[in-house]
Amino acid sequence: MNAFIIFLIVIYAVIGGISTLYLFFSMPAVIIWKFYRKFKYHISIMD
């Protein structure tokens, strides 16, 4: 029982870590991409 609970905790920690890393890298990338399009193509940031 105890090993099963530890296994679940490890699995959930890995899933949480992956989603956190995805958000950590994708949010700034989207913001930079929007400013790049604004200055190069004169497209609104909200599009």
Phi and psi in radians as a Rosetta constraint file:
Dihedral C 1 N 2 CA 2 C 2 CIRCULARHARMONIC -1.146 0.35
Dihedral N 2 CA 2 C 2 N 3 CIRCULARHARMONIC -0.690 0.35
Dihedral C 2 N 3 CA 3 C 3 CIRCULARHARMONIC -1.137 0.35
Dihedral N 3 CA 3 C 3 N 4 CIRCULARHARMONIC -0.652 0.35
Dihedral C 3 N 4 CA 4 C 4 CIRCULARHARMONIC -1.118 0.35
Dihedral N 4 CA 4 C 4 N 5 CIRCULARHARMONIC -0.727 0.35
Dihedral C 4 N 5 CA 5 C 5 CIRCULARHARMONIC -1.149 0.35
Dihedral N 5 CA 5 C 5 N 6 CIRCULARHARMONIC -0.733 0.35
Dihedral C 5 N 6 CA 6 C 6 CIRCULARHARMONIC -1.113 0.35
Dihedral N 6 CA 6 C 6 N 7 CIRCULARHARMONIC -0.708 0.35
Dihedral C 6 N 7 CA 7 C 7 CIRCULARHARMONIC -1.050 0.35
Dihedral N 7 CA 7 C 7 N 8 CIRCULARHARMONIC -0.774 0.35
Dihedral C 7 N 8 CA 8 C 8 CIRCULARHARMONIC -1.111 0.35
Dihedral N 8 CA 8 C 8 N 9 CIRCULARHARMONIC -0.698 0.35
Dihedral C 8 N 9 CA 9 C 9 CIRCULARHARMONIC -1.099 0.35
Dihedral N 9 CA 9 C 9 N 10 CIRCULARHARMONIC -0.724 0.35
Dihedral C 9 N 10 CA 10 C 10 CIRCULARHARMONIC -1.134 0.35
Dihedral N 10 CA 10 C 10 N 11 CIRCULARHARMONIC -0.758 0.35
Dihedral C 10 N 11 CA 11 C 11 CIRCULARHARMONIC -1.076 0.35
Dihedral N 11 CA 11 C 11 N 12 CIRCULARHARMONIC -0.815 0.35
Dihedral C 11 N 12 CA 12 C 12 CIRCULARHARMONIC -1.157 0.35
Dihedral N 12 CA 12 C 12 N 13 CIRCULARHARMONIC -0.570 0.35
Dihedral C 12 N 13 CA 13 C 13 CIRCULARHARMONIC -1.159 0.35
Dihedral N 13 CA 13 C 13 N 14 CIRCULARHARMONIC -0.713 0.35
Dihedral C 13 N 14 CA 14 C 14 CIRCULARHARMONIC -1.142 0.35
Dihedral N 14 CA 14 C 14 N 15 CIRCULARHARMONIC -0.781 0.35
Dihedral C 14 N 15 CA 15 C 15 CIRCULARHARMONIC -1.073 0.35
Dihedral N 15 CA 15 C 15 N 16 CIRCULARHARMONIC -0.769 0.35
Dihedral C 15 N 16 CA 16 C 16 CIRCULARHARMONIC -1.138 0.35
Dihedral N 16 CA 16 C 16 N 17 CIRCULARHARMONIC -0.676 0.35
Dihedral C 16 N 17 CA 17 C 17 CIRCULARHARMONIC -1.144 0.35
Dihedral N 17 CA 17 C 17 N 18 CIRCULARHARMONIC -0.712 0.35
Dihedral C 17 N 18 CA 18 C 18 CIRCULARHARMONIC -1.143 0.35
Dihedral N 18 CA 18 C 18 N 19 CIRCULARHARMONIC -0.777 0.35
Dihedral C 18 N 19 CA 19 C 19 CIRCULARHARMONIC -1.167 0.35
Dihedral N 19 CA 19 C 19 N 20 CIRCULARHARMONIC -0.616 0.35
Dihedral C 19 N 20 CA 20 C 20 CIRCULARHARMONIC -1.152 0.35
Dihedral N 20 CA 20 C 20 N 21 CIRCULARHARMONIC -0.755 0.35
Dihedral C 20 N 21 CA 21 C 21 CIRCULARHARMONIC -1.128 0.35
Dihedral N 21 CA 21 C 21 N 22 CIRCULARHARMONIC -0.666 0.35
Dihedral C 21 N 22 CA 22 C 22 CIRCULARHARMONIC -1.051 0.35
Dihedral N 22 CA 22 C 22 N 23 CIRCULARHARMONIC -0.843 0.35
Dihedral C 22 N 23 CA 23 C 23 CIRCULARHARMONIC -1.150 0.35
Dihedral N 23 CA 23 C 23 N 24 CIRCULARHARMONIC -0.662 0.35
Dihedral C 23 N 24 CA 24 C 24 CIRCULARHARMONIC -1.064 0.35
Dihedral N 24 CA 24 C 24 N 25 CIRCULARHARMONIC -0.657 0.35
Dihedral C 24 N 25 CA 25 C 25 CIRCULARHARMONIC -1.628 0.35
Dihedral N 25 CA 25 C 25 N 26 CIRCULARHARMONIC -0.502 0.35
Dihedral C 25 N 26 CA 26 C 26 CIRCULARHARMONIC -1.421 0.35
Dihedral N 26 CA 26 C 26 N 27 CIRCULARHARMONIC -0.610 0.35
Dihedral C 26 N 27 CA 27 C 27 CIRCULARHARMONIC -1.075 0.35
Dihedral N 27 CA 27 C 27 N 28 CIRCULARHARMONIC -0.912 0.35
Dihedral C 27 N 28 CA 28 C 28 CIRCULARHARMONIC -1.098 0.35
Dihedral N 28 CA 28 C 28 N 29 CIRCULARHARMONIC -0.577 0.35
Dihedral C 28 N 29 CA 29 C 29 CIRCULARHARMONIC -1.119 0.35
Dihedral N 29 CA 29 C 29 N 30 CIRCULARHARMONIC -0.716 0.35
Dihedral C 29 N 30 CA 30 C 30 CIRCULARHARMONIC -1.167 0.35
Dihedral N 30 CA 30 C 30 N 31 CIRCULARHARMONIC -0.727 0.35
Dihedral C 30 N 31 CA 31 C 31 CIRCULARHARMONIC -1.126 0.35
Dihedral N 31 CA 31 C 31 N 32 CIRCULARHARMONIC -0.780 0.35
Dihedral C 31 N 32 CA 32 C 32 CIRCULARHARMONIC -1.099 0.35
Dihedral N 32 CA 32 C 32 N 33 CIRCULARHARMONIC -0.728 0.35
Dihedral C 32 N 33 CA 33 C 33 CIRCULARHARMONIC -1.070 0.35
Dihedral N 33 CA 33 C 33 N 34 CIRCULARHARMONIC -0.699 0.35
Dihedral C 33 N 34 CA 34 C 34 CIRCULARHARMONIC -1.145 0.35
Dihedral N 34 CA 34 C 34 N 35 CIRCULARHARMONIC -0.729 0.35
Dihedral C 34 N 35 CA 35 C 35 CIRCULARHARMONIC -1.208 0.35
Dihedral N 35 CA 35 C 35 N 36 CIRCULARHARMONIC -0.617 0.35
Dihedral C 35 N 36 CA 36 C 36 CIRCULARHARMONIC -1.060 0.35
Dihedral N 36 CA 36 C 36 N 37 CIRCULARHARMONIC -0.820 0.35
Dihedral C 36 N 37 CA 37 C 37 CIRCULARHARMONIC -1.134 0.35
Dihedral N 37 CA 37 C 37 N 38 CIRCULARHARMONIC -0.605 0.35
Dihedral C 37 N 38 CA 38 C 38 CIRCULARHARMONIC -1.114 0.35
Dihedral N 38 CA 38 C 38 N 39 CIRCULARHARMONIC -0.803 0.35
Dihedral C 38 N 39 CA 39 C 39 CIRCULARHARMONIC -1.410 0.35
Dihedral N 39 CA 39 C 39 N 40 CIRCULARHARMONIC -0.555 0.35
Dihedral C 39 N 40 CA 40 C 40 CIRCULARHARMONIC -1.480 0.35
Dihedral N 40 CA 40 C 40 N 41 CIRCULARHARMONIC -0.782 0.35
Dihedral C 40 N 41 CA 41 C 41 CIRCULARHARMONIC -1.892 0.35
Dihedral N 41 CA 41 C 41 N 42 CIRCULARHARMONIC -0.021 0.35
Dihedral C 41 N 42 CA 42 C 42 CIRCULARHARMONIC 1.001 0.35
Dihedral N 42 CA 42 C 42 N 43 CIRCULARHARMONIC 0.730 0.35
Dihedral C 42 N 43 CA 43 C 43 CIRCULARHARMONIC -1.682 0.35
Dihedral N 43 CA 43 C 43 N 44 CIRCULARHARMONIC 2.512 0.35
Dihedral C 43 N 44 CA 44 C 44 CIRCULARHARMONIC -1.065 0.35
Dihedral N 44 CA 44 C 44 N 45 CIRCULARHARMONIC 2.562 0.35
Dihedral C 44 N 45 CA 45 C 45 CIRCULARHARMONIC -1.163 0.35
Dihedral N 45 CA 45 C 45 N 46 CIRCULARHARMONIC -0.496 0.35
Dihedral C 45 N 46 CA 46 C 46 CIRCULARHARMONIC -1.354 0.35
Dihedral N 46 CA 46 C 46 N 47 CIRCULARHARMONIC -0.176 0.35
